[in-house]
Amino acid sequence: MTIAVLGEAWAAGVRLLELRYAPIIHTYAGLTLRQSVRAVLAGMNAFRADHPDLECGLVIIAMRQHGPHIAKILPARR
C-alpha cells in the first residue's frame, strides 16, 4: 500500500511527501505495532531506492488512549 501511495504521488509530480498514519489501525489486520511501522518504512525505503529524488517522511499518529508504550516502538530517524 505504501508503494502505491508513493507511486501515485510521484506520478502527480510530488517530490516532497509526508505520510501520516496510525499504526494501531493495522493491528486489527493481525500486525503488531512494530510490524506495522516496519512495513511502512520498508515500502518507503524500497520506493526511494528507485526514486531518489523523492523526499518523504513518516508521521506516526500515536493515540493517547493506547498509553506511552507506543513511543517505544517508534524507530529512530533513518
N, C-alpha and C positions, 0 to 999 in steps of 0.2 A: 504494500500500500504506500509506503514512504517513497519508493522509487517512482510509483505512478504519479504521486503528487508533485514530486520534484520535476518529473518529466513534463508534466503539463505546464508547470511554471516556466521551465526552460523554453518550451515551445512558444510560450507567450512573450518571451523576451525578458523574463525576470532574471536578474543576475545577483540579487541580494534578497535572501528569504529568511524569515524567522518562523519556524514551525512551533506551534503551541499545542500541547495535548495533555490529557490527564491519563497517566498510565493505569490508574485504578480501574478505568473502564474496561481495559483489556484483561483484567483478572476474571471477568465474567466469562471469557472465552477459554479460561484454563491456564493462562500465563501468570507467572509471578510478576510482581512489580519490577524486579530486576530483569527478568526476561523481556518484559515489555520495553523497558528503556533500551536495553541492548539491541533489540530487534530494530528499533527506530534508528539508533546510531549506526548500526551495520548497514541499513539501507541508505542513510545519508552518506556514509563513507564510500560505499560502492558506487553511488551515483557520482559523487565528486571525483572519484578516480578517473572517470571518463569525461567529466566536465569540470576541469579545474578552475574555470572562470566563475563558477557559481560559488558565492559566499553564502553559507547558511548556518543558522544556529538553531538550537533547540531550547525551548522554554517549557519546563515541566510545570504543570498545574497540579500542585500538591494541596489537596483539600485538608483543611484543619481537622475535620472530624475523624480523620484516619490516624491522627497522632503524629508525634515528632519522628517516629521511626522511618517515615518515608524519606526524610532528608538523608538518612544514612545510606540509602541505595543509589542516590544520585551520583553520577560519575563526575570525575574532575574534568575540567575543560580539556578537550582533545584537539 
